[in-house]
Amino acid sequence: MTALTRDGLARLVARQLPRQGFVNLGIGAPTHIADYLPADTSVILHSENGILNVGPKPREGHEDYDLINAGKSPITIGVGGAFFDSSLAFAMMRGGHLDVAVLGAFEVSERGDIANWTTGRNDGAPPAIGGAIDLAVGAKEIWVMMEHVTKTGAPRLVQRCTYPLTAAGVVKRVYTNLAALRVSEQGFVVDAMVEGLSLQELQQQTDARLSPAAHLATLELE
């Protein structure tokens, strides 16, 4: 069994996005999705620091650090891109104008609850929720992209979140380095897994109960 790399996971989610619409990519791993959008997509990427039509990262040596996304990473802008202030960016988020927001998370519960804001670190970094709460309640669909377990092997897909919630019952889909899942009334349904992984092995790395889809597919590594 070989898990998806971060770039492989970003490529997978990019292919799953609707062919058109407005999509926000959360800070961190989800921003890599911009590098793998299909050439025929009509998706417009939104950034909460006030940009529409975010493009992929620039070529090495061509970075402009006056042109960054909400995570302070350098970006490019697609044809027809627009700039505006944060109040308008958040009005788009809160007003239901985003079709999908792809967020990272610490935990997602089988009821679709999401916990993804930092409660502070030992080095003195303050707690911060950023724009996640606005996205979580404002976007029409919330997808989560994350590692299946923590660095210490603890499950991230849980029966109940142990971290403070960002929002309750909002997550529709979860993409991990091991599987693609959706949230149903019965909990997590596994739509696809990496090759060589059994449902039993996936369950052993998951706190929440898993159910297989009627047609369980295999995730492509690249």
Stockholm file with secondary structure:
# STOCKHOLM 1.0

chainA/1-222         MTALTRDGLARLVARQLPRQGFVNLGIGAPTHIADYLPADTSVILHSENGILNVGPKPREGHEDYDLINAGKSPITIGVGGAFFDSSLAFAMMRGGHLDVAVLGAFEVSERGDIANWTTGRNDGAPPAIGGAIDLAVGAKEIWVMMEHVTKTGAPRLVQRCTYPLTAAGVVKRVYTNLAALRVSEQGFVVDAMVEGLSLQELQQQTDARLSPAAHLATLELE
#=GR chainA/1-222 SS CCCCCHHHHHHHHHHHSCSEEEEEECSSGGGGGGGGCCTTCEEEEEETTTEEEECCCCCTTCCCTTSBCTTSCBCCEEEEEEECCHHHHHHHHHTTCCSEEEECCSEEETTSCEECCBCCCTTSCCCBCTTHHHHHHHSSEEEEEECSBCTTSCBSEESSCSSCCSBSSCEEEEEESSEEEEEETTEEEEEEEETTCCHHHHHHTCSSCEEEEEEEEEECCC
#=GC SS_cons         CCCCCHHHHHHHHHHHSCSEEEEEECSSGGGGGGGGCCTTCEEEEEETTTEEEECCCCCTTCCCTTSBCTTSCBCCEEEEEEECCHHHHHHHHHTTCCSEEEECCSEEETTSCEECCBCCCTTSCCCBCTTHHHHHHHSSEEEEEECSBCTTSCBSEESSCSSCCSBSSCEEEEEESSEEEEEETTEEEEEEEETTCCHHHHHHTCSSCEEEEEEEEEECCC
//
